[in-house]
Amino acid sequence: MSGCFFLDHAGEVLLTRNQDALSWKFLDSSDCERRNCLGIRNSENLKTEIKFSDIYAVEFANYGVVHSPKLGIRHAKECRLLKTREMYRFTVHGFQSSTKEPCLWKLATFTFGHTDLQTCQSWMDQLNYSLIKEIERPRHLLVFVHPKSGKGNGSKIWETVSKIFNLAKVNTKVVLTERAGHAFDVMASIQNKELHLYDGIIAVGGDGFFNEILNGYLLSRLKVPLPPSPSDSFNSFQSRGSSSVPESGDAVHETDQKEHFPLLPDSNQEVMNFRAFNGSCEGIEGPDHPFNGERPRFGLIPAGSTDAIVICTTGARDPITSALHIILGRKIFLDAMQVVRWKTASTSTIEPFIRYAASFAGYGFYGDVISESEKYRWMGPKRYDYVGTKVFLKHRSYEAEVMFEEAEAENAKASPHTRSKRWPFRNTTRSEKIPCRAKCSICNSKTEDGKIISTRPNARWCRTRGRFLSIGAAVMSNRNERAPDGLVVDAHLSDGFLHLILIKDCSLPKYLWHLTELAKKGGEPLNFEFVEYHKTRAFTFTSIGEESVWNLDGEIFEAHHLSAQVLRGLIPLFASGPEFRFDYEDDLKKVLDNRPYKYSRRMVILQRWKPIISPSFPSRIPFWIILKDLPLHYWKKELLYSIGNEIGDLKTHELSAMAAKIKVEIDGLKPLTK
């Protein structure tokens, strides 16, 4: 399907509806300078398109003006076809990635005009039909808005993005929370039949608000075997005739001093009983149970203090970008951490109490910050900087025992690091880091049995005991504005692992160095001898003596005995993962300078991304050519230029004592020899 239209602020185009995209090609044959609606120069035969998956609405714009291109006055007078005129119009709404930040999506509109009303209506019907076929897109959403989240602009943010939802014809039922726990109560009490009427549950707020909604949904619905308790681990350890647990005050820090033992599942888990959050035993419900079928997707529009979940899943802390991910039906899966408090205090009776975390659980420094900051809520997000400084200067450590399931060899931590001679408390070896990106192969790999629980019944467990400044368990990297790489730069969104970080008691300057590394891009916060880092599927915790509190996604959680396990891919989320981007211009230049590349005996052609693709891509390919057997007295700049220009377009050359090289751009559509 194709036809001639006038593109607003661009000119006459040949519009074509392809199988998966809407494309247009400029038709003006005049010699005047041409720009598109973004003000970027176009060549005469340039073809531009927008995929249907990137279009969220098509609307009739009534009869009105179609503007001429944004050119100078002299050029506008010379263009015979591009005079401002009135005609019937329809507008295509989509997005374009930011040039500097590919993860940041900006709204884009393309208005096409035609003199015939029926033609415009026909095209609109066809385009809307193409959008209807995008079956992953939501039609009805339940939206929770936290009006006081972050800087208190939750309502204002929703007011801004709600216009996009209305334009995309997405129906929303909005719940404006009035008190703490309001969203939890709504999600816990809502009937499954009513819940099935919605295609997704959206939170407009921060990570803590998302945690509240998630727990309201999961606690009354998800029934899975609980992770082993600290007492289970201890009994299993002693039943195998191993040495006793170290007495209080004995520190077991180094890897070669840790005790290893396989953990036997207790009888409750052997018969697969499912305990609810109140401690009662229940089984999976009937066929209407929400976890027997398609689970509703969750969405998060950032309005909080850190918004780590949004940054990790979309790559940008931007409400419009998040709204577009939701409207366009993007989908990824997130791991979740099931946290079970067995005892609140050392004198308490054992009473299991469950909570879920989507990003992070922290004890010690992290718990003290969130606990102290409750006194300064009137300060807004700045309270975390103020309280964080106070807690850091107090330099409190807590004695505890941590046990964790050892990962397989290929997933475990690398062999013990060697120490730097200059800085004995730093490590010199560094393992390869693969950050999580959009279409991540690690997250998309499936488990053999497809279960969300991947703990192994006969796995080896390790134990460490001592004084810790902080204990952290990260589900994802937790990138944010204060920690651009996050706590663990290569933590993935859905790989089935927790990232356990134990900061042992150390001097204040050393801890400051660790926090400084955490706060800078490309830092090595885990590269210290007082930092233990382990990938694990489950761990247990027991405090000894003075206690702190846990920080679960920004919420306070008191626990003396605690255990946690990862639930792989539990949370369907409206997101696509962060797009890859270079942090520095020099890095991008180095990659482009080393072209072309080869993978699996095939050539890979790269070009710097631009909103308008060059007409010569991908035919023009840069090659480095080594001139062999060339006599030394011919190693002259003029001769190299002459040879290079005979082969193609010479870009640069290199002359050294050992070799003469030229970089030439060759048209791959033409013969290589002349």
C-alpha positions in Angstrom: 0.0 0.0 0.0 1.5 3.3 -1.1 0.6 6.8 -2.0 1.8 10.4 -2.3 1.4 12.7 0.8 2.8 15.9 2.1 4.8 15.4 5.3 4.5 18.4 7.6 7.6 20.5 7.8 9.3 18.2 5.2 7.7 18.1 1.8 6.1 15.7 -0.6 6.8 12.0 0.1 5.8 8.6 -1.2 4.2 6.9 1.8 4.4 3.1 2.0 2.8 0.7 4.4 5.1 -2.4 4.8 4.5 -5.5 6.7 6.0 -4.2 9.9 6.7 -0.5 9.3 5.5 2.8 7.8 8.1 4.2 5.4 8.4 7.3 3.2 10.6 8.6 0.5 11.1 12.2 -0.5 9.9 12.9 -4.1 11.0 16.5 -4.7 13.5 16.6 -7.6 14.5 20.2 -7.1 18.1 21.0 -6.2 17.1 23.0 -3.0 18.4 21.9 0.3 16.1 19.4 2.0 15.5 18.7 5.6 13.1 16.4 7.4 10.8 17.3 10.3 13.7 17.1 12.7 15.7 19.7 10.8 18.2 17.1 9.5 19.5 17.1 6.0 18.2 14.5 3.7 19.4 13.3 0.3 17.0 13.1 -2.6 16.5 9.3 -2.5 16.6 9.0 1.3 14.0 6.5 2.7 12.8 6.9 6.3 10.6 4.7 8.4 9.0 4.1 11.7 8.2 0.6 12.9 4.6 -0.3 13.9 6.1 -1.5 17.2 7.3 2.1 17.9 3.9 3.7 17.0 1.5 4.1 19.9 -1.3 6.1 18.3 -2.7 7.3 14.9 -5.3 10.1 15.0 -7.2 12.3 12.5 -5.9 15.9 12.6 -8.9 17.5 10.8 -8.5 19.9 7.9 -5.6 22.3 8.4 -2.3 23.6 7.4 0.6 21.5 6.2 3.8 23.5 6.6 6.7 23.8 4.2 10.2 22.6 5.2 12.2 24.5 7.8 14.5 26.2 5.2 15.9 29.6 4.7 13.7 32.3 3.0 15.7 32.1 -0.2 15.4 28.3 -0.5 11.7 28.3 0.5 10.9 30.7 -2.4 12.7 28.4 -4.9 10.8 25.3 -3.9 7.8 25.0 -6.2 6.0 22.1 -4.5 6.4 23.0 -0.8 4.2 26.1 -0.3 2.1 26.1 2.8 -1.3 24.8 2.1 -4.4 23.4 3.7 -5.5 19.8 3.4 -6.8 16.8 5.3 -4.3 15.4 7.8 -3.6 12.4 10.0 -0.8 12.2 12.7 1.3 9.2 13.6 2.6 9.3 17.2 5.7 7.3 18.1 9.1 7.8 19.7 12.7 8.3 18.7 15.7 7.5 20.8 17.9 10.4 21.9 21.1 10.8 20.0 23.2 11.1 23.1 21.2 8.7 25.3 19.7 5.8 23.3 17.8 4.6 26.4 15.9 8.0 26.6 12.8 7.9 24.4 11.4 11.2 23.1 7.9 11.7 21.7 7.8 12.1 17.9 4.9 13.0 15.7 4.6 12.8 11.9 1.7 14.6 10.3 0.8 13.6 6.7 -1.6 15.6 4.5 -3.7 14.8 1.5 -6.3 16.7 -0.5 -8.7 13.7 -0.4 -10.5 12.9 2.9 -11.3 9.4 2.0 -7.7 8.6 1.3 -6.6 9.9 4.7 -9.4 7.9 6.4 -8.4 4.7 4.5 -4.8 5.1 5.6 -5.8 5.7 9.2 -7.9 2.5 9.2 -5.1 0.4 7.8 -2.5 1.8 10.3 -4.9 1.3 13.3 -5.5 -2.2 12.1 -1.7 -2.8 12.2 -1.5 -1.5 15.7 -4.4 -3.7 16.9 -2.3 -6.7 15.8 0.3 -5.7 18.4 -1.3 -8.1 20.9 1.2 -7.6 23.7 0.0 -4.0 24.3 -2.3 -3.3 27.3 -5.8 -2.1 26.9 -6.9 -1.8 30.6 -4.5 -0.9 33.4 -4.8 -0.5 37.2 -2.7 2.5 38.2 -1.6 3.4 41.7 -0.3 6.9 42.2 1.8 7.9 45.3 1.2 11.7 45.6 4.0 12.2 48.1 6.6 10.0 46.6 10.1 11.4 46.2 9.9 15.1 45.9 6.1 14.9 46.3 5.4 15.2 42.5 3.8 11.8 41.9 0.4 13.3 41.0 2.0 15.8 38.7 4.0 13.1 36.9 0.9 11.1 36.3 -1.0 14.1 35.0 1.8 14.5 32.4 2.0 10.9 31.2 -1.7 10.2 31.4 -2.2 12.2 28.2 -0.1 9.7 26.4 -2.2 6.8 27.7 -5.4 8.6 26.7 -4.0 9.2 23.2 -3.0 5.5 22.9 -6.6 4.6 24.0 -5.4 2.7 27.1 -8.1 2.7 29.8 -6.8 3.3 33.3 -8.4 3.0 36.7 -6.4 5.3 39.0 -6.1 4.8 42.7 -4.6 7.8 44.5 -3.1 6.5 47.7 -4.1 8.3 50.9 -1.9 6.6 53.5 1.0 4.2 54.0 0.0 0.7 53.1 -3.1 1.8 51.1 -1.8 0.2 47.8 -0.9 -3.0 49.7 -4.4 -3.3 51.2 -6.0 -2.8 47.8 -3.8 -5.4 46.1 -4.2 -7.9 48.9 -8.0 -7.6 49.0 -8.8 -7.4 45.2 -10.5 -10.5 43.8 -8.7 -12.5 41.1 -11.6 -12.2 38.8 -11.4 -8.4 39.0 -7.7 -8.5 38.6 -8.0 -10.5 35.4 -9.9 -7.5 33.9 -6.6 -5.6 33.8 -3.6 -6.2 31.5 -1.2 -4.7 34.0 -0.6 -3.0 37.4 1.2 0.3 37.3 3.0 2.1 40.1 3.7 5.8 39.9 6.2 6.3 42.7 9.6 4.9 43.9 11.1 1.5 44.5 9.5 1.3 48.0 6.0 2.0 46.5 6.6 -0.7 43.9 7.6 -3.1 46.7 4.4 -2.3 48.5 2.2 -3.2 45.5 4.3 -6.3 44.7 3.9 -7.6 48.2 0.2 -6.9 48.3 -0.2 -9.0 45.2 2.2 -11.9 46.0 1.7 -12.5 49.7 -2.0 -13.6 49.3 -1.4 -15.5 46.0 2.1 -17.0 45.7 2.7 -20.3 47.5 6.2 -21.7 47.1 8.5 -23.8 49.4 10.2 -21.5 51.8 14.0 -21.2 51.9 15.9 -23.1 54.6 16.0 -21.4 58.0 19.2 -20.8 59.9 18.3 -23.6 62.3 17.7 -26.0 59.3 21.2 -25.2 58.1 22.8 -25.7 61.6 21.0 -29.0 62.2 22.0 -30.3 58.8 25.5 -29.2 59.4 25.8 -31.0 62.7 24.0 -34.2 61.5 26.9 -34.7 59.1 29.4 -34.9 61.9 31.2 -31.7 60.9 33.1 -29.5 63.3 31.0 -27.3 65.6 30.1 -23.7 64.8 32.7 -21.2 65.9 32.0 -19.6 69.3 30.9 -16.0 69.5 33.7 -13.6 68.7 35.5 -16.0 66.4 35.7 -14.5 62.9 35.7 -16.8 59.8 36.5 -14.4 57.0 38.8 -15.9 54.4 37.6 -18.2 51.6 39.9 -21.1 52.7 38.5 -20.8 56.3 34.9 -21.1 55.4 33.1 -24.3 56.2 31.4 -26.2 53.5 28.6 -28.7 53.8 25.6 -30.0 51.8 22.3 -28.8 53.1 19.6 -31.5 53.5 16.1 -30.3 52.8 13.8 -30.5 55.9 10.8 -32.7 56.0 8.4 -29.8 55.3 10.1 -29.0 52.0 10.5 -32.7 51.1 6.7 -33.1 51.0 6.3 -29.8 49.2 4.1 -28.0 51.7 3.4 -24.4 50.9 3.3 -22.1 53.8 1.5 -18.8 53.6 2.8 -15.6 55.2 0.9 -16.2 58.4 2.6 -19.6 58.9 -0.3 -21.8 57.9 0.2 -24.6 55.4 -1.8 -24.3 52.1 -1.6 -25.8 48.7 -1.8 -24.2 45.3 -5.4 -23.1 44.6 -7.6 -24.2 41.8 -7.4 -23.4 38.0 -8.4 -19.8 38.7 -5.2 -19.2 40.7 -3.2 -16.4 39.1 0.0 -18.3 39.0 -1.4 -21.2 37.0 -1.7 -19.0 33.9 -0.4 -15.7 32.6 0.6 -13.4 35.4 -0.3 -9.7 35.1 2.6 -7.4 34.1 3.8 -4.8 36.4 4.9 -1.3 35.4 6.8 1.4 37.2 6.8 5.2 36.3 9.6 6.9 38.2 8.7 9.4 40.9 10.9 8.3 43.8 14.2 9.2 45.4 16.5 6.8 43.6 14.3 4.8 41.1 16.9 2.1 40.7 14.5 -0.4 39.3 13.5 1.9 36.4 17.1 2.7 35.6 18.1 -0.9 35.6 15.1 -2.0 33.4 14.8 0.9 30.9 18.2 2.6 31.2 16.7 6.0 31.8 15.1 7.7 34.8 12.4 9.3 32.7 8.6 9.1 33.2 7.8 9.4 29.5 10.2 6.7 28.5 8.7 4.4 31.1 5.2 5.3 30.0 6.1 4.4 26.4 7.5 1.0 27.5 4.1 0.3 29.1 1.9 1.5 26.3 3.9 -0.3 23.6 3.8 -3.6 25.6 7.5 -4.2 26.1 8.1 -7.2 28.3 10.9 -8.6 30.3 11.0 -10.8 33.4 12.6 -9.9 36.8 14.0 -12.1 39.5 12.5 -11.5 42.9 13.9 -12.3 46.4 11.7 -14.1 48.9 12.7 -13.0 52.4 11.5 -15.0 55.4 11.9 -13.6 58.9 11.9 -16.5 61.3 12.5 -14.5 64.5 12.2 -10.7 65.1 14.5 -10.8 68.2 16.7 -13.3 69.9 14.0 -13.9 72.5 11.1 -14.2 70.1 9.4 -17.4 69.2 9.8 -18.8 65.6 7.1 -17.4 63.5 7.7 -17.2 59.7 6.9 -13.9 58.1 7.4 -13.4 54.4 8.2 -10.4 52.3 9.4 -10.0 48.7 12.1 -7.6 47.3 12.6 -6.7 43.7 15.9 -5.0 43.9 17.9 -5.1 47.1 18.0 -6.2 50.8 20.6 -4.5 53.0 21.7 -4.7 56.7 24.0 -2.6 58.8 24.8 0.6 57.0 21.9 0.3 54.6 19.4 -0.5 57.5 20.7 2.3 59.7 20.3 4.8 56.9 16.7 3.9 56.1 15.8 3.7 59.8 17.4 7.1 60.7 16.0 8.8 57.6 12.4 8.2 58.9 13.0 11.0 61.3 13.8 13.5 58.5 11.1 12.8 56.0 10.4 16.5 55.8 13.7 16.9 54.0 12.6 14.9 51.0 15.2 12.9 49.1 18.0 15.0 50.6 17.5 13.2 53.9 19.4 10.2 52.5 22.6 12.3 51.9 22.4 13.9 55.3 21.6 10.7 57.2 24.1 8.7 55.1 26.9 11.0 56.2 25.9 10.7 59.9 25.7 6.9 59.8 29.0 6.7 57.9 30.8 8.8 60.6 29.4 6.7 63.4 31.1 3.7 61.7 29.0 1.0 63.4 29.6 -2.7 62.7 27.4 -5.6 63.7 28.3 -9.2 64.5 26.4 -11.8 62.5 26.6 -15.2 60.9 25.8 -15.7 57.2 25.4 -18.9 55.4 24.9 -19.1 51.6 24.5 -21.8 48.9 27.5 -22.2 46.8 27.0 -21.6 43.1 28.3 -24.0 40.4 31.9 -23.6 39.2 31.0 -21.6 36.1 28.8 -19.2 38.1 30.9 -19.0 41.2 33.3 -16.2 42.2 36.7 -16.4 40.6 39.6 -18.0 42.4 41.1 -16.0 45.3 42.5 -12.6 44.2 46.2 -11.7 44.5 47.0 -8.6 46.4 48.6 -5.5 45.0 52.1 -4.7 46.3 51.3 -1.0 46.4 47.9 -1.4 48.1 47.9 -4.7 50.1 44.2 -4.4 50.9 43.2 -4.2 47.2 43.0 -7.0 44.6 44.9 -6.9 41.3 43.0 -9.5 39.3 39.7 -8.6 37.6 37.1 -10.9 36.2 35.2 -10.3 33.0 32.0 -8.3 33.5 29.0 -8.6 31.1 26.4 -6.0 32.0 22.7 -6.8 31.5 21.3 -5.2 28.3 18.2 -5.3 26.1 17.6 -8.8 24.7 20.1 -10.2 27.1 21.1 -13.8 26.2 21.8 -14.7 29.9 18.4 -13.5 31.1 16.6 -15.1 28.1 18.1 -18.5 28.7 15.6 -20.9 30.3 16.1 -23.3 33.2 15.9 -27.0 32.4 12.7 -27.5 34.4 11.3 -24.0 33.9 10.7 -23.5 37.7 11.1 -20.2 39.5 13.0 -21.8 42.4 16.4 -23.0 41.4 18.0 -23.9 44.7 19.5 -27.4 44.7 18.6 -29.9 47.4 22.2 -31.2 47.8 24.1 -28.1 47.1 27.2 -27.1 49.2 26.8 -24.3 51.7 29.4 -21.9 53.0 29.4 -20.1 56.4 31.1 -16.9 57.5 30.9 -15.2 60.8 32.3 -11.9 62.1 31.6 -8.2 62.4 30.2 -6.5 59.3 29.7 -2.9 58.4 27.0 -3.9 56.0 25.5 -7.0 54.4 23.8 -6.6 51.1 21.9 -8.9 48.7 21.2 -7.5 45.3 18.7 -8.9 42.8 19.9 -6.5 40.1 22.7 -4.1 39.6 20.8 -1.3 41.3 22.3 1.5 39.2 21.2 5.0 40.3 22.5 8.5 40.2 24.7 8.0 43.2 26.1 4.7 42.0 26.3 4.8 38.1 27.4 1.2 37.8 25.3 0.0 40.7 26.4 -2.3 43.5 27.3 -5.1 41.1 27.8 -3.9 37.5 27.2 -7.3 35.9 24.2 -8.4 37.9 21.4 -9.5 35.6 17.7 -8.9 35.7 16.7 -12.6 35.4 19.6 -15.0 35.8 18.4 -16.7 38.9 21.1 -15.4 41.3 21.4 -13.1 44.3 24.6 -11.1 44.7 25.7 -11.3 48.3 28.1 -8.5 49.4 29.7 -8.7 52.8 31.6 -5.6 54.0 33.8 -6.7 56.9 34.7 -4.3 59.7 37.6 -2.1 58.5 39.0 1.4 59.2 37.0 4.5 58.2 39.4 5.5 55.4 39.2 2.1 53.8 35.4 2.1 53.9 35.4 5.6 52.5 37.5 4.4 49.6 35.0 1.6 49.0 32.1 4.1 48.9 34.1 6.3 46.6 34.6 3.5 44.2 30.9 2.8 44.3 30.0 6.3 43.5 32.2 6.6 40.3 31.7 5.3 36.8 34.0 2.3 36.1 34.9 2.0 39.8 35.9 -1.3 41.5 33.9 -1.3 44.8 34.2 -5.1 45.2 38.0 -5.1 44.7 39.0 -4.9 48.3 40.2 -7.6 50.7 37.6 -6.6 53.3 34.8 -7.1 50.8 33.3 -10.6 50.1 31.2 -11.0 47.0 29.4 -14.3 46.2 26.7 -15.3 43.6 24.2 -17.5 45.3 20.6 -18.7 45.1 19.9 -18.6 48.8 21.4 -17.4 52.1 20.6 -17.3 55.8 21.4 -14.7 58.4 21.6 -14.6 62.2 22.5 -11.5 64.2 24.6 -11.8 67.3 24.5 -9.1 70.0 23.6 -5.6 69.0 21.2 -5.5 66.0 20.5 -3.2 63.0 17.5 -3.5 60.7 17.1 -4.7 57.2 16.3 -2.4 54.2 14.0 -4.1 51.7 13.6 -2.0 48.6 13.6 1.1 50.9 11.3 -0.4 53.5 12.3 -1.2 57.1 12.3 -4.9 58.0 13.3 -6.1 61.5 14.8 -9.6 61.7 17.1 -11.6 64.1 16.9 -14.8 62.0 16.3 -14.4 58.3 16.6 -16.5 55.2 16.2 -15.5 51.5 16.0 -17.2 48.1 15.8 -16.0 44.6 12.7 -16.7 42.5 13.8 -16.6 38.9 11.7 -14.6 36.4 8.8 -14.2 38.8 7.8 -10.6 37.9 6.7 -9.8 34.3 7.5 -6.1 33.8 6.7 -3.5 31.1 10.2 -2.8 30.0 12.8 -3.9 27.4 16.1 -3.6 29.3 18.7 -0.9 28.9 20.1 -0.3 25.4 23.9 -0.5 25.0 25.6 2.8 24.9 29.2 4.0 25.1 30.0 6.1 28.2 32.8 8.0 26.5 33.2 9.4 23.0 36.8 8.0 22.8 35.6 4.5 23.4 33.1 4.8 20.5 35.8 6.3 18.3 38.2 3.4 19.1 35.5 0.8 18.1 34.8 2.6 14.8 38.5 3.0 14.0 39.1 -0.7 14.2 36.4 -1.6 11.6 35.6 -3.9 10.0 35.0 -6.8 12.4 34.4 -10.5 11.8 32.3 -12.9 13.7 31.8 -16.6 12.9 33.6 -16.0 9.5 31.2 -13.3 8.6 31.9 -9.6 8.3 30.2 -7.3 10.7 29.7 -3.7 9.4 29.2 -0.9 11.9 28.2 2.7 11.6 27.6 5.4 14.2 23.9 5.7 14.8 22.1 8.8 13.5 18.4 9.6 13.1 19.0 9.5 9.4 20.9 6.5 8.0 23.5 7.4 5.4 22.6 6.3 1.9 26.1 4.7 1.5 25.4 2.3 4.5 26.3 -0.5 4.5 28.1 -0.5 1.1 31.1 1.7 2.1 33.5 -0.2 4.3 36.7 1.0 5.9 39.7 -1.3 5.6 43.2 -1.2 7.0 45.7 -2.3 4.3 49.3 -3.3 5.1 51.7 -2.6 2.2 54.1 -5.6 2.2 57.4 -5.8 0.3 57.5 -2.1 -0.3 61.1 -0.8 -0.5 61.9 1.5 2.3 62.9 4.4 0.0 59.2 4.4 -1.2 57.8 4.8 2.4 56.7 8.3 1.7 53.4 10.1 2.4 52.9 11.1 -1.2 53.3 7.5 -2.4 50.9 6.1 0.2 48.3 8.7 -0.7 48.6 7.7 -4.4 48.2 4.0 -3.7 45.3 4.6 -1.3 43.4 6.8 -3.7 43.8 4.2 -6.5 42.1 1.6 -4.3 39.3 3.7 -2.8 38.9 6.8 -0.6 42.0 7.3 1.5 41.2 8.2 5.1 44.5 8.1 6.9 47.9 6.3 7.0 50.5 5.1 9.4 54.2 4.9 8.9 56.5 3.2 11.5 59.9 1.6 11.5 58.2 -1.8 11.0 55.2 -1.3 8.7 53.4 1.0 6.3 49.6 1.0 6.5 46.8 2.9 4.9 43.1 3.1 5.8 40.9 3.1 2.8 37.1 3.3 2.4 35.9 0.9 -0.3 32.5 0.7 -1.9 31.5 -3.0 -1.5 29.1 -2.8 -4.4 31.9 -2.2 -6.8 34.7 -4.6 -7.9 37.8 -4.6 -5.6 40.2 -4.4 -8.5 40.4 -1.7 -11.2 
